[in-house]
Amino acid sequence: MNNGSVSGAMSRMTSGPRTDAPHGMPYFGDSRCRSIWQWQLVLAFTVVAISVGVALLTPARFADWRFSVGSLAVIAISVISLAVPWHRLGQNSVLLLPLLDTLAISLMAQGGVAASAFLWVFPLAWVASYYSVTVLIGTLALIGLLRLINLFVLGITVETTINVVILLITLGFVGVIMAVGSERNHSSRRLLRAQSERLAHALGRVNEQKARNRRLLDSLDIGIARVGAGGLIEVSNDAFHTIFALDAAAQFHPTRAVEYRSRRGEPVPAGQTAIARASRGELFADEVVWLFGLDGQWRAVKTTTKAIGHGLITGDGLLLVVEDVTATIDPQAGREATRRMISHELRNPLTAVLGHIDLIIERPDIDDAVREQLEVVERAGERMQQLINNALTVPENTPDAAVDFDLADLARSSLEGFSPAADSAGVVLEAALDEKLCVCGDAFRLRQVVDNIVGNAIKYAQRGGRVSVEGFRPGTGEVGLRISDTGIGIAEEDIPRIFERDFRTQAARDSGIPGTGLGLSISRDIVVEQSGRLEVQSQIGQGTTVTVVLPAAQQLSHEGAPA
């Protein structure tokens, strides 16, 4: 044993109970009672075991009242200790237990079982662990006094004297070892606590720096994202989320904005999109793709990848930088966006003006002439509001937006795009799309519908689930898609509200799965614009089936394609 450790432990001990015992020890913390019971019950079980052994081997020992009383005293002290509210008593009160145990063990040792004296290790270890050196020395002195009294009673001999000396030296050594060990444990706890505080402080600084970096990224007009293997968008700023129509939470490709090689051109295959290429570690610069979002708007986006770290995907992934260059490439689109922005900004204050005019007209304290003038202003404002609404609702799509296409082929393309996301989520995709489903309509908007429904199905099916897409003909002149999942389902009372904007079911909110509650509402509007219908059937805990039914191309050719 290190002398420095012993002297250090001794010098840090005061004359009273320790006030720095670790949490969970007998004298401090909420677990004081439990710890006291543990120490006392260990001694009680040991005494019971010894008593049973004595009863089996030498039952005559119980004839000595001192052994019997001493054994019963230890058991009685243990039982009483279970009923005492130690957390309400002072620290010095707890010292009574090891002292009473010491006296009870002395009776057992005097009762003809000399080996019982070694039970003094229990109260001595207790005192050495949680009390000062003065209390430890006092306990050793009490044990020594009890042994001397026993010597005088039994008679002093060389052998009994040597036994007492050996016993006291052994107990003293055990006491010092326990005191030093306890002090070392406490020092380790202090060190760990200090290290934990430093780590917490460092973590706080790191989080603060990350928050500053995030605010800086979000302030940029250029979209930035770190793309990992499998198309996982690990970090992205607000501009990237806006351009690619992402939810707030990071997610796998594909996004809700579909990439096309040109405006109203062919869709980019899932494996060749900017995000998919970045996930494979491809480097490219200033490549322009067109995005068609759920809002029905086309965006020209310039995409660039930059390597970060010491490698590509094996290192820190790739940085994907995207910039909306629609106004530069397509001036008409830029003017359209400006027109919409100005119209939107004009509508808000005009609504406030009309609202206040309504309130003034209803006041009883204005004369008829003023009311007539206000009504003229109100009618003019309403005409202006109608003009603004018309400007906002003028469709961007030209009359040739209705084209012939195969709905089954569109669904297969969507499933191909969602395959990486489904694999990552542990969801099985199944398709029954062998029959050709000819439709004449806006393929770009309907692709958004299918993507949204399939994406939701994968999201709510969760790991181990299944999503199936089936093409069918519900009736003459109609074609349809049936998208089914084995997910969390929708409660019966929520089904009438699922097409409301911003509505999310309680089951969806409880699942912690991110969402905005806009997808189904927007999808239904698109399907209705295409003269179709969207139906939902679901059962809570069993899954959901979403059915999209559209007029077949043959019927539309007779009735006229929708604009």
C-alpha positions in Angstrom: 0.0 0.0 0.0 1.3 3.5 -0.8 2.1 5.5 2.3 1.3 8.7 0.5 -2.2 7.4 -0.3 -2.7 6.5 3.4 -1.4 9.8 4.7 -3.4 11.7 2.1 -6.6 9.8 3.1 -5.9 10.5 6.8 -5.2 14.2 6.3 -8.5 14.7 4.4 -10.6 13.0 7.2 -12.1 15.3 9.8 -13.3 14.6 13.3 -17.0 14.3 12.2 -18.9 12.4 9.6 -17.9 13.0 6.0 -19.9 15.5 4.1 -18.5 14.5 0.7 -19.6 10.9 0.5 -20.6 9.9 -3.0 -24.3 9.8 -4.0 -26.0 6.6 -3.1 -23.9 5.9 0.1 -25.6 5.5 3.5 -25.4 9.0 4.7 -26.1 11.1 1.7 -28.5 11.2 -1.2 -32.0 9.9 -1.8 -30.8 6.2 -1.5 -29.5 6.6 2.1 -32.1 4.2 3.5 -31.5 1.5 0.9 -27.8 1.6 1.4 -28.1 1.4 5.2 -30.4 -1.6 4.8 -27.9 -3.3 2.5 -25.0 -2.9 4.9 -27.1 -4.2 7.9 -28.7 -7.0 6.0 -25.4 -8.4 4.8 -24.3 -8.7 8.5 -27.7 -10.2 9.5 -27.6 -12.9 6.8 -24.0 -13.8 7.8 -25.1 -14.2 11.4 -28.0 -16.3 10.4 -25.8 -18.5 8.3 -23.3 -18.9 11.3 -26.2 -19.7 13.6 -27.6 -22.4 11.3 -24.1 -23.9 11.0 -23.7 -23.9 14.8 -27.1 -25.4 15.3 -26.3 -28.3 12.9 -22.7 -29.0 14.1 -22.6 -28.0 17.8 -26.1 -27.2 19.0 -24.8 -27.1 22.6 -23.3 -23.7 21.8 -26.8 -22.2 22.1 -26.8 -23.1 25.8 -24.6 -20.1 26.3 -26.9 -17.2 26.6 -24.3 -14.7 25.3 -24.1 -16.4 21.9 -27.9 -16.6 21.6 -28.5 -13.1 22.8 -25.7 -11.7 20.6 -27.1 -13.5 17.5 -30.7 -12.4 18.2 -29.5 -8.8 18.9 -27.9 -8.5 15.4 -31.1 -9.8 13.8 -33.3 -7.5 15.9 -31.1 -4.5 15.1 -31.4 -5.4 11.4 -35.2 -5.7 11.6 -35.5 -2.4 13.5 -33.3 -0.6 11.0 -35.8 -1.5 8.2 -38.5 0.6 10.0 -36.4 3.6 10.8 -36.7 6.7 8.5 -33.0 7.3 8.2 -33.4 10.1 5.7 -35.0 12.2 8.4 -32.3 11.6 11.0 -28.9 13.3 11.4 -25.7 11.7 10.2 -24.5 10.9 13.7 -27.6 8.9 14.3 -26.6 6.3 11.7 -23.3 5.7 13.6 -25.5 4.0 16.3 -26.0 0.9 14.1 -22.4 -0.2 13.6 -21.7 0.5 17.3 -24.7 -1.7 18.4 -23.5 -4.4 16.0 -20.0 -4.2 17.6 -21.5 -4.9 21.0 -23.7 -7.7 19.7 -20.8 -9.4 18.0 -18.8 -9.1 21.3 -21.5 -11.2 23.1 -21.3 -13.8 20.3 -17.6 -14.1 20.6 -17.8 -14.4 24.4 -20.4 -17.1 24.0 -17.9 -19.8 23.1 -17.6 -19.1 19.4 -14.3 -17.2 19.2 -14.4 -17.0 15.4 -17.4 -14.7 15.7 -14.9 -11.9 16.5 -14.1 -11.7 12.8 -17.6 -10.4 12.2 -16.3 -7.1 13.5 -15.0 -6.6 10.0 -18.5 -5.6 8.9 -19.1 -2.6 11.3 -15.5 -1.6 11.0 -15.6 -1.5 7.2 -18.8 0.5 7.4 -17.2 3.1 9.7 -14.0 3.2 7.7 -15.9 3.8 4.5 -18.0 6.7 5.6 -16.5 8.2 8.8 -13.4 10.0 9.8 -10.2 8.5 11.1 -11.1 9.6 14.6 -14.3 7.5 14.5 -12.4 4.6 13.0 -9.8 4.7 15.8 -12.6 5.0 18.4 -14.3 1.9 17.0 -11.0 -0.1 17.1 -10.5 1.1 20.7 -14.0 -0.1 21.6 -13.3 -3.5 20.0 -9.9 -3.7 21.9 -11.7 -2.8 25.2 -14.3 -5.5 24.7 -11.5 -8.0 24.0 -9.6 -7.0 27.1 -12.8 -7.4 29.2 -13.2 -10.8 27.7 -9.5 -11.6 28.6 -10.0 -10.6 32.2 -13.2 -12.7 32.4 -11.6 -15.8 30.9 -8.1 -15.3 32.2 -5.1 -13.7 30.6 -2.7 -16.2 28.9 0.0 -15.8 26.3 -2.1 -17.4 23.6 -5.2 -15.3 24.2 -3.1 -12.1 24.3 -1.5 -13.0 21.0 -4.9 -13.7 19.5 -6.2 -10.2 20.6 -3.1 -8.5 19.2 -3.4 -10.3 15.8 -7.2 -9.5 15.7 -6.7 -5.8 16.4 -3.8 -5.5 13.9 -5.9 -7.3 11.2 -9.0 -5.2 11.9 -6.8 -2.0 11.9 -5.3 -3.0 8.5 -8.7 -3.7 7.1 -10.0 -0.4 8.4 -7.1 1.6 6.8 -7.5 -0.2 3.5 -11.2 0.5 3.4 -10.6 4.2 4.3 -8.0 4.6 1.6 -10.2 2.8 -1.0 -13.1 5.0 -0.1 -11.1 8.1 -0.4 -9.8 7.0 -3.8 -13.3 6.3 -5.0 -14.4 9.7 -3.9 -11.4 11.3 -5.7 -12.2 9.4 -8.8 -15.8 10.6 -8.6 -14.7 14.1 -8.2 -12.4 13.8 -11.2 -15.1 12.2 -13.3 -17.5 14.9 -12.3 -15.1 17.6 -13.3 -14.4 15.8 -16.6 -18.1 15.4 -17.2 -18.6 19.1 -16.7 -15.8 20.0 -19.1 -17.2 17.6 -21.7 -20.7 19.1 -21.2 -19.2 22.6 -21.7 -17.3 21.5 -24.8 -20.4 19.9 -26.2 -22.4 23.0 -25.5 -19.8 25.1 -27.4 -19.9 22.6 -30.3 -23.7 22.7 -30.5 -23.6 26.5 -30.3 -21.1 26.6 -33.2 -23.3 24.1 -35.2 -26.3 26.4 -34.6 -24.3 29.4 -35.8 -23.2 27.5 -38.9 -26.8 26.4 -39.5 -28.1 29.9 -39.3 -25.4 31.0 -41.7 -26.3 28.3 -44.2 -30.0 29.1 -43.9 -29.3 32.7 -44.7 -27.9 31.8 -48.2 -30.0 31.9 -51.3 -28.0 29.0 -52.8 -29.0 25.5 -51.7 -26.3 23.4 -50.0 -26.5 19.8 -48.9 -24.2 17.0 -47.8 -25.2 13.8 -49.6 -24.2 10.5 -48.2 -24.3 6.9 -49.5 -27.7 5.7 -50.7 -28.9 9.2 -51.4 -29.3 10.2 -47.8 -29.4 14.0 -47.5 -27.5 14.3 -44.2 -27.4 18.1 -43.9 -29.1 20.7 -45.9 -30.1 24.3 -45.6 -33.5 26.0 -46.1 -32.8 27.0 -49.7 -32.1 23.4 -50.6 -35.3 22.3 -48.9 -37.3 24.9 -50.8 -35.8 24.0 -54.2 -36.3 20.3 -53.8 -39.5 20.4 -51.9 -38.1 18.5 -48.9 -39.7 18.1 -45.5 -37.9 19.6 -42.5 -36.4 16.3 -41.6 -33.5 14.8 -43.6 -34.7 12.0 -45.9 -33.7 9.8 -48.8 -34.0 10.6 -52.4 -36.2 11.0 -54.4 -37.5 14.4 -53.3 -41.0 15.6 -54.0 -39.7 17.7 -56.9 -39.0 15.5 -59.9 -36.0 16.2 -62.2 -36.4 16.6 -65.9 -33.7 17.0 -68.6 -35.5 20.0 -70.1 -38.6 22.0 -69.5 -41.6 19.7 -70.2 -39.1 17.1 -71.4 -38.3 13.5 -70.3 -37.8 12.8 -66.6 -34.3 12.0 -65.4 -34.0 8.3 -64.4 -33.7 7.8 -60.7 -30.1 6.7 -60.9 -29.1 9.8 -62.9 -30.6 12.6 -60.8 -28.2 15.1 -59.2 -28.7 13.7 -55.7 -28.2 10.1 -56.9 -25.0 11.0 -58.7 -23.7 12.9 -55.7 -24.4 9.8 -53.5 -22.1 7.8 -55.8 -19.3 10.3 -55.5 -19.6 11.8 -59.0 -18.1 15.3 -59.5 -19.8 17.6 -61.9 -20.2 21.4 -62.3 -22.8 23.8 -63.5 -25.2 21.2 -64.9 -28.7 22.5 -65.3 -31.8 20.3 -64.6 -35.5 21.2 -64.5 -37.6 20.6 -61.4 -41.3 20.3 -61.4 -42.8 20.8 -57.9 -46.1 20.1 -56.3 -46.9 23.7 -56.7 -47.1 23.2 -60.4 -44.0 25.4 -61.0 -41.0 24.7 -63.2 -37.6 25.6 -61.9 -34.3 25.6 -63.7 -31.6 24.5 -61.2 -27.8 24.7 -61.7 -26.2 21.8 -59.8 -22.5 21.4 -58.7 -20.8 18.8 -56.5 -17.7 19.5 -54.4 -15.6 17.0 -52.6 -15.2 17.5 -48.8 -13.0 15.7 -46.3 -10.3 13.2 -47.5 -12.5 11.3 -49.8 -15.8 11.0 -51.5 -18.4 8.8 -50.0 -15.8 6.9 -48.0 -14.8 10.2 -46.4 -17.3 13.0 -45.5 -19.5 12.6 -48.6 -20.1 15.2 -51.3 -21.3 18.7 -51.0 -24.2 19.3 -53.5 -24.6 23.0 -54.4 -27.8 24.0 -56.2 -29.0 27.4 -57.5 -32.3 28.5 -58.9 -31.5 30.0 -62.3 -35.0 30.0 -63.7 -35.1 33.8 -64.2 -31.7 33.7 -66.1 -32.5 30.7 -68.4 -36.2 31.5 -68.9 -37.1 35.2 -68.7 -40.7 34.4 -69.1 -40.6 32.2 -66.1 -38.8 35.0 -64.2 -41.5 37.5 -65.2 -44.1 35.0 -64.1 -42.5 34.5 -60.7 -42.3 38.3 -60.3 -45.9 38.7 -61.3 -47.0 36.2 -58.7 -44.9 37.7 -56.0 -46.2 41.2 -56.6 -49.8 39.9 -56.8 -49.4 38.0 -53.6 -47.9 41.0 -51.8 -50.7 43.3 -53.0 -53.5 40.9 -51.9 -52.6 40.9 -48.2 -52.9 44.7 -47.6 -55.9 44.9 -49.9 -57.7 42.3 -47.8 -57.0 44.3 -44.7 -58.4 47.5 -46.4 -61.6 45.8 -47.4 -62.1 44.3 -44.0 -61.9 47.7 -42.3 -64.2 49.2 -44.9 -66.8 46.5 -44.1 -66.5 47.4 -40.4 -66.9 51.1 -41.0 -70.0 50.6 -43.3 -71.7 48.6 -40.5 -71.3 51.4 -38.0 -74.7 53.1 -37.2 -73.1 56.5 -36.6 -72.2 57.3 -40.3 -74.6 59.1 -42.6 -75.9 57.7 -45.9 -73.7 59.9 -48.1 -70.5 58.6 -46.5 -71.8 55.0 -46.6 -72.5 55.4 -50.4 -68.9 56.6 -50.9 -67.5 53.8 -48.8 -69.5 51.3 -50.9 -68.0 52.7 -54.1 -64.5 52.2 -52.6 -65.5 48.7 -51.5 -66.7 47.7 -54.9 -63.5 49.0 -56.5 -61.4 47.1 -54.0 -63.3 43.9 -54.7 -62.7 44.4 -58.4 -59.0 44.9 -57.7 -59.0 41.8 -55.5 -60.5 39.7 -58.2 -57.9 40.9 -60.7 -55.2 39.9 -58.2 -56.7 36.5 -57.7 -56.9 36.0 -61.4 -53.2 36.9 -61.7 -52.3 34.4 -59.0 -54.5 31.6 -60.5 -53.6 31.9 -64.2 -52.3 28.4 -65.0 -48.6 28.3 -66.0 -49.3 25.2 -68.1 -50.0 25.9 -71.7 -53.0 24.2 -73.5 -50.7 21.6 -74.9 -50.0 20.3 -71.3 -52.4 17.4 -71.9 -50.4 14.6 -73.5 -50.9 10.9 -74.1 -48.9 8.8 -71.7 -49.0 5.4 -70.0 -50.0 5.7 -66.3 -48.4 2.3 -65.6 -45.1 3.4 -67.0 -45.3 6.5 -64.9 -45.9 4.4 -61.8 -43.0 2.1 -62.7 -40.7 5.1 -63.0 -41.8 6.4 -59.6 -41.2 3.0 -58.0 -37.7 2.9 -59.5 -37.0 6.3 -57.9 -38.2 5.2 -54.5 -36.4 1.9 -54.5 -33.3 3.2 -52.5 -35.5 4.8 -50.0 -37.6 1.6 -49.6 -34.5 -0.5 -49.2 -33.1 1.8 -46.6 -36.4 1.7 -44.7 -36.7 -2.0 -44.9 -39.9 -1.8 -46.9 -40.7 -4.2 -49.8 -42.0 -2.7 -53.0 -44.4 -4.8 -55.2 -45.8 -3.9 -58.6 -48.5 -5.3 -60.8 -48.3 -3.0 -63.7 -48.3 -5.3 -66.7 -51.4 -3.7 -68.4 -51.0 -0.5 -70.3 -53.0 2.3 -68.8 -53.4 5.1 -71.4 -54.2 8.5 -70.1 -54.4 12.0 -71.8 -53.5 14.6 -69.2 -50.8 16.5 -67.4 -48.1 13.8 -66.9 -45.9 16.2 -64.8 -48.6 16.9 -62.2 -49.8 13.3 -62.1 -46.2 12.1 -61.5 -46.2 14.3 -58.4 -49.4 12.6 -57.3 -48.0 9.1 -57.6 -44.7 10.1 -56.0 -46.5 11.7 -53.1 -48.7 8.6 -52.5 -45.9 6.1 -52.9 -43.6 8.2 -50.6 -46.3 8.4 -47.9 -46.9 4.6 -48.2 -43.2 3.8 -47.7 -42.9 6.3 -44.8 -45.8 4.9 -42.9 -45.3 1.2 -43.7 -42.1 1.4 -41.6 -39.5 -1.4 -41.4 -40.7 -4.8 -42.4 -43.7 -3.4 -44.2 -44.9 -3.8 -47.7 -46.1 -1.4 -50.4 -47.9 -2.6 -53.5 -48.9 -0.7 -56.6 -51.5 -2.2 -58.9 -52.9 -1.0 -62.2 -56.5 -1.8 -63.0 -59.6 -0.7 -65.0 -62.4 0.2 -62.6 -65.0 0.8 -65.3 -65.5 1.5 -69.0 -63.4 4.5 -70.1 -61.4 4.6 -66.8 -58.0 3.5 -65.7 -56.6 3.5 -62.2 -53.8 2.9 -59.7 -54.2 1.2 -56.4 -51.4 1.9 -53.9 -51.6 -0.2 -50.7 -49.4 -0.3 -47.6 -49.2 -2.3 -44.4 -48.5 0.7 -42.3 -50.1 2.3 -39.2 -53.4 3.1 -40.9 -55.9 5.8 -40.4 -58.7 5.8 -37.8 -62.2 5.8 -39.2 -63.1 9.1 -37.7 -60.1 10.8 -39.3 -60.7 9.6 -42.9 -63.2 12.5 -43.7 -60.5 15.0 -42.8 -57.5 13.6 -44.5 -57.9 15.9 -47.5 -57.8 19.0 -45.3 -54.7 21.1 -45.6 -52.2 20.8 -42.6 -54.3 17.9 -41.1 -52.3 15.0 -39.7 -53.9 12.1 -37.8 -53.2 11.4 -34.2 -51.5 8.1 -35.1 -49.2 9.9 -37.5 -48.2 12.5 -34.9 -47.7 9.9 -32.2 -45.4 7.9 -34.5 -42.9 10.7 -34.7 -42.8 10.4 -38.5 -42.3 13.9 -40.0 -44.9 15.4 -42.3 -46.8 18.5 -43.3 -50.3 17.3 -43.9 -50.3 18.9 -47.4 -49.6 15.9 -49.6 -53.0 14.3 -49.9 -54.8 17.7 -50.2 -52.6 18.8 -53.1 -52.7 15.3 -54.7 -56.5 15.3 -54.7 -56.7 18.8 -56.2 -54.4 17.7 -59.1 -56.4 14.5 -59.7 -59.7 16.5 -59.7 -58.2 19.0 -62.2 -57.5 16.0 -64.4 -61.2 15.0 -64.3 -60.4 12.1 -62.0 -61.0 11.1 -58.4 -58.9 10.0 -55.4 -60.2 7.6 -52.8 -58.8 6.4 -49.5 -59.6 3.3 -47.5 -57.9 2.5 -44.3 -58.0 0.7 -41.0 -56.0 1.7 -38.0 -53.1 -0.7 -37.5 -53.8 -2.6 -40.7 -52.7 -0.2 -43.5 -54.0 2.2 -46.1 -55.1 1.9 -49.7 -55.2 5.0 -51.9 -56.9 4.7 -55.3 -56.4 7.1 -58.2 -59.0 6.8 -61.0 -58.6 8.8 -64.2 -60.4 9.0 -67.5 -58.8 6.7 -70.1 -57.3 8.4 -73.2 -60.1 7.1 -75.4 -62.8 8.9 -73.4 -60.8 12.1 -73.3 -60.3 12.1 -77.0 -64.1 12.4 -77.4 -64.8 14.8 -74.6 -61.7 17.0 -75.0 -58.5 17.0 -73.1 -58.3 19.1 -70.0 -56.3 22.2 -70.3 
